Amino acid sequence: MALRHYTLDFKLSAAVDSSSTVPDLLSIFHEQEMTETVHETNGHGYLGTFVGKNGWLAILRVHSHGLVTVDLQCYEEDDFAQVDNLLNALESKLKVILNGNITRIKRLPALVRGAEVDRYWPTTDNRLVEYDMDQLVYEEDSAFQNIKILHSQQYGNALILDNDLNLAESDLAYTLAIMGSGRENYTGKEVLILGGGDGGILSEMVKQKPKMVTIVHIDQKVIDACKKYMRGTCGNILDNLKGDCYQILVEDCVPVLKKYVQEGKTFDYVINDLTAIPISMEPEEGFCIVFFFLHFFLYLTSGHKMRLNLILKPCELLVVDSTWEFLRLILDLSIKVLHPSGKYLTQGNAENMTESLGLYEEQLGRLSCPVGFSKEVVCVPSYLEQYPCMASTAGMCRCCCVAQTSAPQ
């Protein structure tokens, strides 16, 4: 049974005495058969709770610094008109009592707690966002993560991995951005995609008639769920794990990358679309963590020059040594499998996460290849945040096993 939590705030120009405020409000609560209990606040104003026979709970607080707040909790199936009448009565009475002392009145829509379909997610900088999710389409736990697909009236079906919103059917902008926003030509090219189990990148990529696209994705259950419920993103591309110009390997990308390095195999493009999955389960790797990867759309060439382009996606950044080691591992291995004129594209963090972006730049500075940055903004519909896209050129570099040019001395 879901709970609805309403709030009503009065910001005041000066503090008020509760003795001149509370008595005139009591009759409103009594009409709803709510019983008052006054709590000790040690000199910090008035705090009263009111409990009704129907299970309603109201909290009235007259703060000592010029703020009056009302919280009301009721059940989702309760009579909305009755709830609205109570809040309207409290608001009207407080306007009269506090007349001339009010600088702002704020009444927010109800926060629904414990609903069958979760629709609240924090942004990367911990601001609360409410989505219009109205149906749990699919849920299953794989060996690696919890997988949900929720339906949104605005964004279509949305893929949620470990409670992180990854991609919705509305988010073609994300797919196009990580592919280079139309600046790259994949015709006749060899492409490696790390992650990408939603099929969005692959679905768009095959339209350009590449020579071969290889996807390495660790979780078959994600692929199966998206194949059935995210058709607006992947079309029919996930119906088969192999096609004329693509193959999907259901494997851990770290050993696959190491294998390609040993074989001397190279790609024209490496696209890193890893999100919230344990990349390596091998004890010797030391990276057995569930990790929301830094989402930078990053272009690194392994020849004379390198260019970096970033678009950022909401994520949870785990700032620990092994995370940054993992980040460098993926970057290093990816660059090693790049053709000398190849490019590496990956993801980043939200525009407000300046500290995380700075930390990421520090990691790039530890690579053997120098990288510089510039920014632009790309909007992905379901993320509800702005994401900077970074681009630059850099000097010469040497990438082990790939580069055929000399490095700066």
N, C-alpha and C positions, 0 to 999 in steps of 0.2 A: 504494500500500500504506500503510494508516494505521498510525500509531504510538500506542501506549498509554503514558502517562507516569504512574507511581504515585509518591506521596509518603508518607513516614512520618516524623513529627517527635516528638522527645522534648524537652520543655521541662524544664529542671533548676533546682533551687534553688541549686546551686553548680556552678561549672565543674569539669570532670573532665579528668584527664590521659589523652591518647590511648593511652599505653603500657599503661594498665590497662583499656582499653576495646576497642581494635581487635584484638589478638591472638586473643581468644576468638571473634571474628566471622569470622575468615579461613576457618575450616573450612567454614562455611556456603557461602561463595562458591566455595570449591574443589570442593565437592560438585557444583556446577552447572558445573564446568569453566570458571570465570571467572578470568582472570589479573589480578593486582593491579599497578597503577602508582601510586606515591606522588608527589605534586606538592608543590613548595615553596610555603609559604604566608607566608613572612616573619614567623613568630612568631604567626600567627593560627590555631593549631590544626592538626588533621590533615585532609588532603584526599587521598582515594584513589579511583581509578576502577578498575572491574572490568569487563572485556570478555569475553563468552562466545563460544564457537564458533558459537552460534546467532544471533549478532548482538545479544544483550542487552547493555545498558550499565547498570551500577549506579554511583552516586556516593555515597560515604560521607563525611560531613563531621562531625568533632568540633570544634565551634567553641570558641573560647577564652572565651566569655562565658556558658556554661551552656546550650548547645543542641546536640543531635545530630540530624542529618538524613540520611535515605536517599532517594535518587531512583532509580527503576528504569524503564528504557525497554525495551519489547519491541514486537513487531508484533501487530496486532489479531487475526491468525489463529493466534497462538501458543497453546499449551495453557494455558488459564486456571488450571486446577488446579495446574499446575507453578509458575506465577507466584505464585499465592496461597500455596502451600507455602513458597516462598522468603521472602515477606514475613512470613508467620506465624512462621517460624523466626527471622528477624532480630528481630521484635518480642518474641518470647518470651525470646530470649537477652539482649536489651538490658534487659528488665525485671529479669532476674536480676542483671546486671552493675551496673545503676544503682539497685538496690533502695534505697529510702529517700531517694533524691535526685530523684525524678520528681515534678513538679508537674502535668504534663499530657502525654498522649499523643494525637496527632492523625494519623489515617490517612484520607486522602481517596480518593474514587472516582477512577478513572483519568481523566486529561485525554486525550481522543482528538485527535490532531493529524494533519492531512492527509486527513481522511475525505472521502468523496465528498459527503456532506451535512453542511454546516456547521451546528452547533447551539450555538455560543457567541456571545454578544453582550455588550458592556459596557453597564452602566447609564450614565445621564448623568454620574454621579460616578465612573465608571471602576471599578465592581465587576463581577466576571465573573459572568454568568448562563448556565447550561446549560439549553437547551430540549430537548424530546423530539422534535426533528425527525427524521423517519425516511425521508423521500423528497423528492427534488427533482422537483416536479410540472412546473415550467415555468421556462425561463430564456431571455432574449433581451436584446440590447442595442438600445435605441432611439437616436434622434438625441440624446436628452437624458440617459439614465441606463441603468444596468443594472437589469433587472427579473427578480426571481425570485419564484416561489410555491413555498413549502415546506409539506409536510404535517406537522402536529403531532398526536399522539394525543390531547392534551388540548384543543387550541385549534382544530382543524380546519386548513384551508388558511390560510396567512399570506402577505401581500404584503410583499415585501422590495424596497425601492428603494435602489440604491447601498449595499447591505449595512446599511440602516437598516430595522428592523422597523416597518412602518407600521400594519398592521391585520390581525387574524385574524378568522376567521368567528365566533369566540366573543365578539367585542368590541362587542356591541350597546350596552354601557354608554357607550362612546366616542361612538357616533352619537347616542344620546339626550342625552348631556351637551352636545355641541356644538350641539344643537338647543334647549337650554334646560331639559333635565330635566323636561319636561312643563309648564313654566310659560308656554310660548308657544303661541298659537293661530294656526296657519298657514292656516286655512280662508279661502278667498277672497283670499289675499294674493299679492303679487308677491315672489318670492324670487330672489336671485342667489347662486350658490355658486361660489366660486373654488377650483379643484382638484376634489376629490371624485370622481375618476375610478374609484374602487372601487365607486361606486354605492350605498354604504350609506346616506348621508344622503338621497339622492333616493328610494330605495326606501321609507324611512320617511315621508318628506315627502308623497309622493303619497297616502298613506293618509288624510291630513287634508284632502284636496280643496282644494289651493291654486288660485288663479286661474292662475298660471303660474310655473314654476320654470325658471330658466336656469342651466345649468352651463357654466362656461368652464374647460376642461381642456386642457393643451397636448399631451398624449401619447396618441395613438390606440392605441398598443401596450399601454398600461396598461389602457385601457378594454376592449380585445379580450381581454387575459389574464384580467381579472376577470370578464368576461362568461362565459367558459368555465370558469374554475377557482375562482371565489369566489362561487358561487351562494348559499351560505349567508349571504353579506352582501348581495348585490344582488338576489337573486331573478332575475326575468326582465326587470328594468327596463332593463338595458343592451342588450337584444336589438334595440332601435330607438333611434335618436338623437333621435327626436321622438315625442311622445305627445299626448294630449288636453290635458294640463296641464304639459308639460315639453318642453324642448329642450336638447340637448347640443351646445355649440359647441367644436370641437377647434381652439382658438386660444390664443395668448398673452393672458393676462388684462390686462396693462398697456395695450396699445392698445385693447382692448375697453372697459376702464373709461374711458379718455380719450374714446373715441367716445361713450359714454353721457353723460359730463359735457357734451360739446359739444351733444349733442342735448337735454339737459335731462331725460333719462329717469331716473326714480327707482324705488326698490324699498322695500318694507316691511321686508325683511330682507336683509342681506348676510352670508353665512357664508363665512369664510375657512378652507378646509381644505387650503391649499397645503402640500405636504411634499416636500422634497428634489428640486425641479425647477428648471431655469433659467427664470426668469419672463420675462425679456426677452432676446432675442438681438440687438436693435437696437443698433448701436454708440453712437448718440447718447444712449441711456438710461444707459450706464455701469454696468449691473447684470448683466453677463453672467457670473453666478456660479452654481454649484450650491449650494443653500442649504437647510439644514434649518430651516424657519421656526420662529420662536418660537410655541409652541403655547398661546396663551391663549384660553379661551372668553370672549370679550369682548363685552359688550353696550354699544354706544354709541348713544344716541339723538341725533338731530340737532335736536331741539326744545329745550324749556326745561331738561330734566333728562337726565342720562346715568347709566347703570348699567353696571358692569363685573363680569362673571362669568368666572372662570378655571378651566379644568381643564388639567392639564399632562401632556405626553406625552414619552417619551424622545426626545431630539434632540441634535444636535451643534450648538452655538452658535458661529457664526463671528463673533467680535467684531472687526469691521473697520468703518471708516467707511462704505463702500459698502453694507454689510449694514444698518446702521441707517438709512441714507438710503433704502434699498429698503423697509425696514419702514415708515418714515414715509410713503413714497410710496403704498404699498398702503393704509395707514390713511386718508391724506388723500383719495385717489381714492374709496375706499369710502364715506367719510362724505359726500362730495359727491354720490354717487348715492343717498343715503338719503332717503326721504320724511321730512318734518319730525317725524313720530312713529315713524320707523323705528329698527331696532336692528341693530348690527353684532356678529357673533359670530366669534371666532377662537380660537387655541390658545396653549398656553404651554409651560413647561419643568417638569422634575420637582421635587418638593417640596424635595429636598436641594440643588438648584441655586439657592441663595439669592442668589449674586452675579449670576447671569443674570437672575433675577426682578427684582432691584434695578435692573439696567441697563435692563430693559424698562420699568419704571416711570418711569425717567428720560426715556425716549423719549416716553412718553405725556405727560409734563409739558411737552414741547416742542410739543405740538399746540395748536391754537387753542381746544380744548375742555378744561376742567379735569375730571380723573377721580380718584375716590377708590376705595379697595379694602377688601374684607373677604374672608375665606377659608372654604371648606369642602373636604372631601376626597371625591374620587370614585375608585373603583378600577376600572381597565380590566384584564380578566383577563390578556391576553398581555403587558402591559407589565411586570408583576412589580415595580412601584414604586407608591408612593402619590402622588397628584396633587392638589394643592390647587385648589379652585375658589374664585375670588374674586368678590365682589359688593359694590357700593356705589352710592350716589347722588352726584351732583355738581351744581354750580351751572349757571347759564345759560351758553349758548355760542352762537357763530355759526359755521355751517359753510357755506363759500362755495358758491353755486349752489343751495343747498337750503333753508337756514333762512329762515323768514319772521317770525322774532321778533328783537327787539333783543338785542344782546349787552351784557354788563356794561361799563361805561366805566371 
